[in-house]
Amino acid sequence: MCRVVFVIAVLGVMNPAAEALDNGLALIPTMGWLHWERFMCNIDCDRDPDNCISERLYMQMADVMVKEGWKEAGYEYVCIDDCWPSHQRDAQGRLQADPKRFPGGIKKLADYVHSQGLKFGIYADVGKNTCAGYPGSLGYYDTDAQTFADWGVDLLKFDGCYMDWTLLGEGYKNMSEALNKTGRSILYSCEWPLYEWPHQQPNYTAIRETCNHWRNFNDVYDSWSSVKSILDWSAAHQDITVPSAGPGGWNDPDMLVIGNFGLSHDQQESQMALWAIMAAPLLMSNDLRDICPRSKALLQNRRIIDINQDALGKQGYRTAKVDSFEVWERPLSNNRLAIAVLNKQEIGGPRWYFISAIPGWKICEPQCNVTQILPQYKEMGVQTQQSNIILSVNPSGTALLTVTPIGSNLKRAHKLHWHNTAAKPKRPIL
């Protein structure tokens, strides 16, 4: 017999577990570009000048983001990851950029990014070294925060390598306070829970009060197995992580790898759709100078971005799992609902899913208006709870919909969602 897990309860329980970091930033999920997954720690500018970690790479990405519609679509941050610094601090104990690869220095690079109407992000580490072995910020939190502020940094990605895990919380809080003391608005992207989960369940109340977004699980790779593992972890821990998300602080499942080498187009659509449902930061890691038109159109799809950036600020979550299908749902502003139906089967052809089997379909009482966004845009018109529409979903692909209730009691639409998913028995589809 086909069996399914349903998650149905009251959205009111979804209020954030704590107040957000009070810096006025990340009121909607962050959008931008980050170098790591695509360009990693390539510092060989003699052999590979076009792709090495250098000021040239970030200037070119900033240029493309403006010229090719990325900025207009909402992608506003150009972010450096690891491997940018010199191996030695300067005489005043300040971080300094590698002089060969960043001859103009970070301040000049940040000024260039700002001149394009974009924002500039940088990377550092809470421990004694970065993950690639460059100087970390341990013992220099105030110094590094002020240095970043002086350079005009708008976002700090703060990693967690080379640090005693019992001191992670203290270190992340100290840097948060140091950033705020500079008087400059610097979005704070943490990896605190990622490094604490192997030892104990992190305190998401403290994390939300400290950071603007936070990584929970493994780095994303350019592969479908990696993306699936992130989705599996997110669903398995959603009762712990989802309530912490909201304006000012977000769970970060890591970078979008759309437009690279490892994902089919259906899989790229699945990552984009599920990241939108999860209210995830949309930080691309790809080569915007050379990206295929279909991937570009997907990343710039206004309807998907609108789901991700929805003003209600509620993270979506998995509501059903049956027969290699998963249903993920996200409540949206104006009583709407976003729904993603993911086909996790990786053999055969398209498979069928009855739209009426979606748990949140109950909002279609008495009627609703349905729009399909993926795999192709389609206005599906007015529907009811009894509608017998069947969705066609390709292997490892996703159907993405928005549903707007019509008629009588719209408040009822918001009574069908979040509940703690721990230890819920399975029950058959009726």
C-alpha positions, 0 to 999 in steps of 0.5 A: 500500500502507498504510504505518506507522511502529512504535516498539517497544523497551525501556522501560528506556531511558526513565529520566530523562536527569537528576535532577529539580529538587530541590524536592519539587514536581511529582511528578505533572503540575501541575493548575490554571487559567491565564488567558492563552489565554482572557483574554490581556492584557485590562486594560480593567476599565471596559468589561469588568469581568467579564473583565479581568485583575484580582483579581476574576477570580481570586477568582471562579475560585477560588470556582468551582473549589471550588464546582463540583468542580474542586478535588475533581477535582485542579485546585489552582492558580489562576495569573495570567499576564502583564499583572498588574504596574504598569509601575514597580517600587516604591522598593525595586525590587520588583514591584508589582501594578497598583493599580487592578486589584489594589487589595488587592495580590498578598499579599491575593489569594494569601491568598484563594486559599489560604483556599479550599484552593487554590494560587496562581501568578504570572507573570514573565519572565527578560528585561528585560520581559515579553512584554506589556511589563511589568517583567521580572526581569533584574537582579532575580532575588533580589529578585523571588524573595523578593517572590514568597515573601513574597506566598505564591506557590506557582508561578512561570511564568517567560517568556523574552521580551526576553532574549539567547538565549545567556543564557537558561540562565544566567537560568533557573538563577539564578531557580531558585537564587533561588527555592530560597534563599527557603525557600518551595516554589515550583513553577518553570514555565520556557519555556527550551527554547521560546526556545532551539529556534530557535537550537539544540537545548536541553540537557534535562539542565540544564533538568530539573535547573532547572525543574519543567516547561518549554514546548517549542513555540508557544503554544496557540490556540483552534483545532484547527490549533494543537492539531495543530501541538503534537502534530506537534511533540511526535511529531517531537521525542519522541526528544529530549524524552520521556526528560527527563520524569518525577516532578519535571519534565515537558514542557509542551505548553501550556494546555487550551483545552477549553470555549472556542470553537474546538474541536468536542467530538471535538477537545476529547476529543482534546486531553484524551486526548493531554495525558493520554498525554503526562503534560502539566500540565493547566492549563485556560485557559477561563471556569469561570464559564460552561462547557458541561456536556459540556466540564466533564464531560470536564475532570473525567473521573476516568479520564482524569485518573488516566492523566495523574496515574499514579504511574509517571510515564512520558510517552507518545509516538506509536508508529504513524502510518498512513492518517491515524491516529496511535497514542499509548501510555503505560506506566502503573503495575501493568503497564498501558498507556494507548492513544489512537487519533487519527483525523486525517482531517477529512472524512467520518464515523467510521472503523475501526481494528483494535485488534490493529494497535496496537503495544502490543497485544502485552501481550495475550499471553496475555490482557488486560482492556480498558476504553474511556474515550473517546469513551464509557466501555465495559468491553470485557472480556477480550481476546487478541492475536487479538481482532478488535475494531474501534474507531470513531473520529470525524474529529479524534476519539480513542479512549482505552483502558486495557489491563491484562495478565492471566496469565503473564509480566507483565514482558513488558508492559514490554518493548514501549515506548520507543526512539529514533524518529529515522530509522526506516524505514517498514514495512507492516502485517502 
